[in-house]
Amino acid sequence: MSASVAKVIEVVGASDKSWADAADVAVQAAAESVKDIRGVQVQHMTAEVENGRIVRYKTTVKLAFGVEQG
């Protein structure tokens, strides 16, 4: 029987383009220091508003990545 273990972390990305872009920013930034990211779950999408317009999108995501078993 084969088993695997994953660790999950929560990160927040921000973008002036879209919530999807904010999620991508979060994944790309995490990938610089976290190896083997296997999945992402979107938790929250929020935004900053100025003068009645969205000026900054924020996406909170949970990232799952493999844990080496010894």
C-alpha distance (Angstrom), angle and dihedral (degrees) to the residues before:
residue distance angle dihedral
M1 . . .
S2 3.81 . .
A3 3.80 121.7 .
S4 3.75 133.1 -173.4
V5 3.77 134.8 -166.7
A6 3.79 128.8 -149.9
K7 3.77 131.1 -168.0
V8 3.81 121.3 -146.9
I9 3.80 126.1 -149.8
E10 3.78 130.8 178.4
V11 3.80 121.5 -132.4
V12 3.80 135.8 171.0
G13 3.80 123.7 -139.9
A14 3.78 126.3 -168.0
S15 3.80 132.0 -158.0
D16 3.77 139.4 166.0
K17 3.84 89.9 -141.0
S18 3.84 110.3 56.6
W19 3.79 147.4 -40.6
A20 3.81 89.5 -98.9
D21 3.80 90.3 54.1
A22 3.81 90.1 48.2
A23 3.83 89.5 54.1
D24 3.80 90.3 49.1
V25 3.82 90.3 50.0
A26 3.82 89.2 53.4
V27 3.81 93.1 49.9
Q28 3.81 93.9 45.9
A29 3.80 92.9 48.7
A30 3.80 92.5 48.2
A31 3.82 91.2 47.1
E32 3.81 89.1 63.3
S33 3.82 90.2 70.3
V34 3.82 105.0 14.2
K35 3.79 118.8 71.4
D36 3.79 127.3 -151.0
I37 3.82 100.6 17.0
R38 3.80 103.7 -172.2
G39 3.77 105.4 177.7
V40 3.76 147.6 1.5
Q41 3.79 132.0 -146.4
V42 3.79 119.9 -164.8
Q43 3.80 109.7 -133.4
H44 3.80 106.5 172.2
M45 3.77 139.5 0.6
T46 3.79 118.3 -158.6
A47 3.77 136.4 160.2
E48 3.77 143.1 -157.4
V49 3.79 114.8 -124.4
E50 3.80 128.3 -156.5
N51 3.79 124.5 178.5
G52 3.80 91.8 -9.3
R53 3.83 95.1 -53.0
I54 3.79 133.5 101.2
V55 3.79 107.8 -111.6
R56 3.82 101.4 169.8
Y57 3.80 130.9 25.5
K58 3.81 120.5 -153.3
T59 3.78 126.4 -166.6
T60 3.79 124.6 -171.9
V61 3.79 112.6 -154.3
K62 3.77 136.9 178.1
L63 3.80 113.5 -137.4
A64 3.79 123.5 -157.7
F65 3.78 121.1 -156.4
G66 3.77 136.4 172.3
V67 3.79 122.3 -92.6
E68 3.78 118.1 -148.9
Q69 3.77 113.1 -121.4
G70 3.74 117.9 -150.2
